[in-house]
Amino acid sequence: MSELFSYSIERLTEATSFNSEHQMESFLFNNPRIIGVIGEEIENSELPAIIRQFPTIKGRGSKGIVDLMALTSDSESNLILKLIELKLSAIENDFYQLKEYLDGLTETNPYKEKVIEFIKKFGGVENQEDLEDIYQSAKGVLISCEIEPEIIMKIYNWNRDHPNNSIDLYKLLYFKTSQSNYVVLDKIIQESLKKKLTRITYSWNGLTSFFDDLDIGDIFYFDTKYTHLDEIEVKITDAQLLLTLTLDSIRLIRDENYLERSKNYGTDEKNFDNLDSPEYMTSEYFPKKTWNYEKFKRILSDDVPLEEASNIKIPMTNLALLVLHANNNNRAGWVPAPFFIHKKTERSYLYYREKYKKEMKK
């Protein structure tokens, strides 16, 4: 699986030929979306969740420095801590170096608290059990311009035996034409078969049958700390991860004209200048998820009775985007799971999902 990224000559000035690992590091640090890094919005600008040259302890106790440490998320909105090593030419010993960094993420690592604070700040996670799980489930990433064949089998075998701390191997290539510069990030090793076979499928039925304090019809809300608006409440349904809005929330969203506000925000490209693909994001992604989403049009139409609107089921991520963009908030890469709170217990959806996932993997 290859991904192609195009940049202007100016953006690649610092790393035009990748003649050193420092140049590779500078380029990826300044273009973190290439490796899926999430971001935290601070004062209308996005601060990516990535750190350079982070000190740590290896599994055998000696000190080391990780080139890049970052937070990403997967297709199921799970937060993932990644330790990233960069090499001009990757050899077998580089696998052992990254493996040692992963082995070193123990309770006794003197830098653990700094890692936990990093996850708290950028992931918005407060629950200690969730923080520990993200810390202990860190993934490795090895990015290199050249790769020796021996390292591929080493990483493949490691991933087969350690699916919770797997390592991704990428080849980073650079080339340019007369008009533009290009970077290709080619994934050499896909996720292991064992990891695919143990993938957990989530549904409200599964979660409510597992937890005594969860029931179909329970109310959740988006934490206003992260959405900057009045509380929006929803009820869980018996369908897979679908929600229905409460009557009061439908009234609030209609009265405050969320649909039009979201459209005004999403059609103004300056709001997405910090993204790598603003044209795509504004012309396809947001309309589908928010103001051009047929279910939202029905829910928020004054012609549809409130009771009828309150029975229309919608995905969590769609509602999260509507809420954020109607309030002029673009947090690209934002993961809603930690901020989606169960009203009865004040625990996040992430808490229940991660606890359920652990039990299902035993």
LUMKOLMAR-940058 format. One line per 8 residues: number of its first residue (from 1); their letters; for each residue x, y, z of C-alpha. Coordinates in nm, 4 decimals. Layout:
<sites>
NUM) A) X,Y,Z | ...
</sites>
This chain:
<sites>
1) MSELFSYS) 0.0000,0.0000,0.0000 | 0.1604,0.3229,-0.1184 | 0.0630,0.6788,-0.0415 | 0.1722,0.9685,-0.2624 | 0.2154,1.3202,-0.1290 | 0.2904,1.6302,-0.3352 | 0.4605,1.9392,-0.1892 | 0.5825,2.2703,-0.3190
9) IERLTEAT) 0.9563,2.3260,-0.3580 | 0.9510,2.5589,-0.0560 | 0.8006,2.2965,0.1773 | 1.0699,2.0455,0.0842 | 1.3633,2.2830,0.1061 | 1.4813,2.1252,0.4306 | 1.4705,1.7680,0.3056 | 1.4941,1.7657,-0.0728
17) SFNSEHQM) 1.7157,1.4618,-0.1099 | 1.6949,1.2930,0.2316 | 2.0700,1.2804,0.2596 | 2.0544,1.2296,0.6346 | 1.8270,1.0943,0.9040 | 1.8052,1.4461,1.0442 | 1.6534,1.5659,0.7152 | 1.4033,1.2787,0.7201
25) ESFLFNNP) 1.3117,1.3647,1.0789 | 1.2680,1.7352,1.0018 | 1.0487,1.6628,0.7025 | 0.8157,1.4214,0.8866 | 0.8029,1.6431,1.1950 | 0.6938,1.9384,0.9811 | 0.4510,1.7272,0.7751 | 0.3056,1.4964,1.0427
33) RIIGVIGE) -0.0146,1.4134,0.8560 | 0.1862,1.1856,0.6278 | 0.2135,0.9419,0.9177 | -0.1396,1.0001,1.0458 | -0.0584,1.2181,1.3466 | -0.3615,1.3693,1.5187 | -0.3714,1.7286,1.6428 | -0.4975,1.9475,1.9255
41) EIENSELP) -0.6596,2.2790,1.8373 | -0.5106,2.5658,2.0347 | -0.6029,2.9275,1.9645 | -0.7382,2.8501,1.6148 | -0.4269,2.6621,1.5045 | -0.3556,2.2941,1.5186 | -0.0691,2.1591,1.7275 | 0.0233,1.8101,1.6045
49) AIIRQFPT) 0.0754,1.5309,1.8571 | 0.4389,1.4635,1.7783 | 0.7695,1.5077,1.9663 | 1.1281,1.4898,1.8373 | 1.4201,1.3170,2.0093 | 1.2297,1.1796,2.3089 | 1.4517,1.0162,2.5763 | 1.3585,0.6710,2.7001
57) IKGRGSKG) 1.4920,0.3502,2.8497 | 1.5468,0.0366,2.6439 | 1.4241,-0.3049,2.7517 | 1.7699,-0.3974,2.8823 | 1.7940,-0.0824,3.0912 | 2.0261,0.1347,2.8832 | 1.9244,0.4846,2.7742 | 1.8100,0.5722,2.4264
65) IVDLMALT) 1.6422,0.8467,2.2246 | 1.3410,0.7855,2.0004 | 1.3517,0.9917,1.6800 | 0.9797,1.0744,1.6887 | 0.6984,0.9921,1.9307 | 0.3444,1.0526,1.8056 | -0.0255,0.9856,1.8646 | -0.2377,0.8510,1.5805
73) SDSESNLI) -0.5781,0.6819,1.5575 | -0.7047,0.3817,1.3635 | -1.0255,0.3291,1.1641 | -1.2147,0.2488,1.4849 | -1.0990,0.5720,1.6559 | -0.8593,0.3908,1.8898 | -0.5740,0.6155,2.0049 | -0.2328,0.4680,1.9253
81) LKLIELKL) 0.1029,0.5713,2.0698 | 0.3794,0.5277,1.8117 | 0.7563,0.5211,1.8515 | 0.9124,0.6130,1.5175 | 1.2688,0.5417,1.4092 | 1.4186,0.6828,1.0899 | 1.7061,0.5282,0.8950 | 1.8701,0.6073,0.5636
89) SAIENDFY) 1.9284,0.2351,0.5206 | 1.7519,-0.0077,0.7560 | 1.9403,-0.3178,0.8646 | 1.8641,-0.6003,1.1056 | 2.0105,-0.4158,1.4065 | 1.7638,-0.1310,1.3528 | 1.4781,-0.3731,1.4186 | 1.6396,-0.4745,1.7474
97) QLKEYLDG) 1.6811,-0.1085,1.8440 | 1.3096,-0.0349,1.7909 | 1.2136,-0.3593,1.9643 | 1.4171,-0.2497,2.2678 | 1.2313,0.0816,2.2805 | 0.8975,-0.1022,2.2819 | 1.0235,-0.3450,2.5485 | 1.1307,-0.0466,2.7581
105) LTETNPYK) 0.7781,0.0909,2.8022 | 0.7418,-0.0573,3.1494 | 0.6119,0.0649,3.4850 | 0.9678,0.1461,3.5929 | 1.0588,0.3576,3.2909 | 1.1569,0.6951,3.4459 | 1.0066,0.8767,3.1458 | 0.6685,0.7057,3.1726
113) EKVIEFIK) 0.4954,1.0037,3.3360 | 0.6050,1.2316,3.0516 | 0.4602,0.9856,2.8003 | 0.1337,0.9692,2.9972 | 0.1129,1.3504,3.0060 | 0.1697,1.3549,2.6295 | -0.1248,1.1152,2.5799 | -0.3425,1.3187,2.8170
121) KFGGVENQ) -0.2662,1.6479,2.6439 | -0.3195,1.5414,2.2849 | -0.5578,1.2486,2.3258 | -0.7811,1.4086,2.5859 | -0.7746,1.0862,2.7901 | -0.8163,1.1196,3.1676 | -0.9090,0.7661,3.2760 | -0.5980,0.6002,3.4229
129) EDLEDIYQ) -0.6881,0.2561,3.2919 | -0.7237,0.3922,2.9375 | -0.3920,0.5765,2.9672 | -0.2158,0.2602,3.0826 | -0.3626,0.0612,2.7947 | -0.2465,0.3136,2.5333 | 0.1001,0.3228,2.6938 | 0.1350,-0.0563,2.7090
137) SAKGVLIS) -0.0019,-0.1038,2.3541 | 0.2440,0.1293,2.1815 | 0.3342,0.0457,1.8223 | 0.6680,0.0788,1.6473 | 0.7270,0.2449,1.3101 | 1.0474,0.2068,1.1106 | 1.0827,0.4404,0.8113 | 1.3807,0.4061,0.5790
145) CEIEPEII) 1.4971,0.5063,0.2318 | 1.6621,0.1663,0.1765 | 1.5696,-0.1675,0.3379 | 1.7757,-0.4859,0.3682 | 1.5671,-0.8009,0.3017 | 1.6620,-0.9633,0.6343 | 1.4784,-0.7018,0.8379 | 1.1446,-0.7718,0.6661
153) MKIYNWNR) 1.1205,-1.1276,0.8010 | 1.2339,-1.0154,1.1467 | 0.9520,-0.7617,1.1674 | 0.6976,-1.0002,1.0163 | 0.7759,-1.2635,1.2804 | 0.7674,-1.0042,1.5582 | 0.4227,-0.8861,1.4474 | 0.2950,-1.2435,1.4377
161) DHPNNSID) 0.4010,-1.2998,1.7988 | 0.3377,-0.9467,1.9346 | 0.0168,-0.8158,1.7714 | -0.0382,-0.5641,2.0526 | 0.3026,-0.4007,1.9944 | 0.3431,-0.4516,1.6215 | 0.5926,-0.2665,1.4022 | 0.5106,-0.0999,1.0697
169) LYKLLYFK) 0.7846,-0.0854,0.8078 | 0.7765,0.1938,0.5491 | 1.0008,0.2914,0.2602 | 1.0302,0.6674,0.2122 | 1.1080,0.7832,-0.1406 | 1.1540,1.1322,-0.2822 | 1.1458,1.2487,-0.6420 | 1.0516,1.5639,-0.8319
177) TSQSNYVV) 0.9324,1.6768,-1.1719 | 0.9716,2.0169,-1.3337 | 0.6504,2.1289,-1.1625 | 0.6485,1.9698,-0.8203 | 0.8111,1.7537,-0.5544 | 0.6706,1.4157,-0.4498 | 0.7120,1.1888,-0.1522 | 0.6053,0.8249,-0.1581
185) LDKIIQES) 0.5506,0.6461,0.1727 | 0.5275,0.2764,0.0838 | 0.4105,0.0319,0.3517 | 0.6245,-0.2798,0.3204 | 0.4593,-0.4925,0.5896 | 0.0829,-0.4964,0.6336 | -0.0818,-0.5790,0.9673 | -0.0300,-0.9399,1.0694
193) LKKKLTRI) -0.2860,-1.2106,0.9978 | -0.3157,-1.2812,1.3693 | -0.4069,-0.9200,1.4368 | -0.6770,-0.9279,1.1690 | -0.8274,-1.2476,1.3076 | -0.8490,-1.1029,1.6608 | -1.0167,-0.7775,1.5546 | -1.3061,-0.6947,1.7858
201) TYSWNGLT) -1.6398,-0.5818,1.6409 | -1.8275,-0.3337,1.8580 | -2.2033,-0.2955,1.8887 | -2.4329,-0.1446,2.1484 | -2.5883,-0.4878,2.1954 | -2.2481,-0.6368,2.2772 | -2.1511,-0.3577,2.5146 | -2.4826,-0.3427,2.7004
209) SFFDDLDI) -2.4920,-0.7188,2.7471 | -2.1389,-0.7114,2.8900 | -2.1718,-0.4145,3.1298 | -2.4355,-0.4047,3.4035 | -2.4405,-0.0239,3.4093 | -2.5125,0.0107,3.0336 | -2.8611,-0.0275,2.8866 | -3.0183,0.0310,2.5472
217) GDIFYFDT) -3.1748,0.3755,2.5680 | -2.9102,0.5217,2.8006 | -2.8136,0.8831,2.7388 | -2.4640,0.9941,2.6341 | -2.3436,1.3502,2.5756 | -2.0471,1.5238,2.4113 | -1.8229,1.6813,2.6748 | -1.8538,2.0590,2.6331
225) KYTHLDEI) -1.4870,2.0976,2.7217 | -1.4049,1.9723,2.3719 | -1.7041,2.0879,2.1704 | -1.7456,2.4394,2.3181 | -2.1245,2.4479,2.3122 | -2.4384,2.3546,2.5024 | -2.4646,1.9882,2.5936 | -2.5812,1.7674,2.3048
233) EVKITDAQ) -2.7404,1.4458,2.4308 | -2.8131,1.1216,2.2466 | -2.9545,0.7786,2.3194 | -2.7820,0.4560,2.2216 | -2.9823,0.2234,1.9968 | -2.9773,-0.1479,1.9276 | -2.7957,-0.0939,1.5981 | -2.4186,-0.0990,1.5639
241) LLLTLTLD) -2.2828,0.2248,1.7124 | -2.5803,0.4336,1.6017 | -2.7421,0.7099,1.8058 | -3.0683,0.9007,1.8272 | -3.0835,1.2620,1.9451 | -3.2963,1.3522,2.2469 | -3.5898,1.5879,2.1969 | -3.4179,1.8737,2.3834
249) SIRLIRDE) -3.1013,1.8343,2.1751 | -3.2993,1.8391,1.8495 | -3.4716,2.1595,1.9624 | -3.1363,2.3163,2.0547 | -2.9701,2.2218,1.7244 | -3.2693,2.3461,1.5245 | -3.2973,2.6735,1.7190 | -2.9234,2.7377,1.6864
257) NYLERSKN) -2.9296,2.6549,1.3125 | -2.6463,2.4016,1.3309 | -2.6912,2.2736,0.9755 | -2.6465,2.6134,0.8120 | -2.3632,2.7077,1.0476 | -2.1817,2.3834,0.9655 | -2.2264,2.4491,0.5932 | -2.0932,2.8048,0.6244
265) YGTDEKNF) -1.7889,2.6748,0.8116 | -1.7199,2.3827,0.5778 | -1.7483,2.5782,0.2521 | -1.4925,2.8372,0.3626 | -1.1577,2.6882,0.2586 | -0.9555,2.9156,0.4856 | -1.0838,2.7049,0.7761 | -0.8909,2.4097,0.6334
273) DNLDSPEY) -0.5649,2.5752,0.5346 | -0.3797,2.3625,0.7897 | -0.4905,2.0393,0.6177 | -0.2934,1.8688,0.3412 | -0.6015,1.8365,0.1166 | -0.8430,2.1234,0.1861 | -1.0175,2.0927,-0.1509 | -1.0995,1.7262,-0.0934
281) MTSEYFPK) -1.1997,1.7828,0.2672 | -1.4365,2.0692,0.1846 | -1.5813,1.9357,-0.1408 | -1.6458,1.5734,-0.0469 | -1.5882,1.4715,0.3126 | -1.7659,1.7331,0.5221 | -2.0779,1.7747,0.3032 | -2.1355,1.3983,0.3136
289) KTWNYEKF) -2.0915,1.3909,0.6905 | -2.2806,1.7058,0.7870 | -2.4961,1.9554,0.5969 | -2.5475,1.7334,0.2893 | -2.6282,1.4284,0.4993 | -2.9908,1.3324,0.4321 | -3.0602,1.2108,0.7856 | -2.9478,1.5427,0.9348
297) KRILSDDV) -3.1702,1.7285,0.6883 | -3.4681,1.5287,0.8121 | -3.3804,1.5526,1.1820 | -3.3262,1.9279,1.1679 | -3.6174,2.0153,0.9392 | -3.9043,2.1969,1.1082 | -4.1361,2.0010,0.8787 | -4.0442,1.6748,1.0551
305) PLEEASNI) -4.2190,1.6212,1.3914 | -3.9834,1.6051,1.6903 | -4.0903,1.2522,1.7865 | -4.0206,1.1270,1.4359 | -3.6834,1.3064,1.4255 | -3.5853,1.1540,1.7602 | -3.6148,0.8031,1.6110 | -3.3732,0.8627,1.3205
313) KIPMTNLA) -3.0466,0.6763,1.3814 | -2.7127,0.8429,1.3004 | -2.3420,0.7494,1.3430 | -2.1401,0.8995,1.6287 | -1.8724,1.0469,1.3988 | -2.1274,1.2294,1.1823 | -2.2795,1.3979,1.4862 | -1.9345,1.4871,1.6214
321) LLVLHANN) -1.8464,1.6675,1.2963 | -2.1745,1.8574,1.2894 | -2.1298,1.9713,1.6499 | -1.7684,2.0802,1.5973 | -1.8100,2.2622,1.2682 | -2.1306,2.4385,1.3672 | -1.9178,2.5891,1.6444 | -1.6324,2.6934,1.4109
329) NNRAGWVP) -1.4052,2.4214,1.5393 | -1.1881,2.2181,1.3035 | -1.0040,1.9462,1.4930 | -0.8891,1.7258,1.2089 | -0.7880,1.3884,1.3417 | -1.0035,1.4412,1.6532 | -1.1212,1.1147,1.8067 | -1.4687,1.1521,1.9672
337) APFFIHKK) -1.4641,0.8300,2.1734 | -1.2927,0.9764,2.4874 | -1.5324,1.2762,2.4963 | -1.8567,1.0852,2.4446 | -1.9758,1.0521,2.8057 | -2.2295,0.8122,2.9600 | -2.4573,1.0415,3.1612 | -2.5442,0.7870,3.4324
345) TERSYLYY) -2.1854,0.6927,3.5236 | -1.9844,0.9877,3.3762 | -1.7572,0.7326,3.2071 | -1.6518,0.7738,2.8445 | -1.7503,0.5469,2.5585 | -1.3758,0.4801,2.5236 | -1.3696,0.3359,2.8769 | -1.6364,0.0788,2.7943
353) REKYKKEM) -1.4975,-0.0056,2.4528 | -1.1408,-0.0623,2.5722 | -1.2498,-0.2693,2.8735 | -1.4714,-0.4799,2.6486 | -1.1864,-0.5240,2.3995 | -0.9503,-0.6495,2.6702 | -1.2003,-0.9069,2.7928 | -1.2770,-1.0329,2.4416
361) KK) -0.9062,-1.0882,2.3730 | -0.8486,-1.3033,2.6822
</sites>
